[in-house]
């Protein structure tokens, strides 16, 4: 159940990051989950684990990390087209 809960929270973090950046419509569920999980790891590495937590992820640093990740990935994917 822990893995499923982490995937759900990762998807929500990815959705929030997509909504903040305006890139959410072009991302699918898998991309949202990946952005949320990888963004969470990035944000907590850069900013630490502070604020409210769900499924072992500090929400504020996770969302900030996911926003950074979505912006970086969309920048590089946008340049290649």
Secondary structure, 3 states (H helix, E strand, C coil): CHHHHHHHHHHHHHHHHHHHHCCHHHCCHHHHHHHHHHHHHHHHHHHCCCCCEECCEEHHHHHHHHHHHHHHHHHHHHHHC
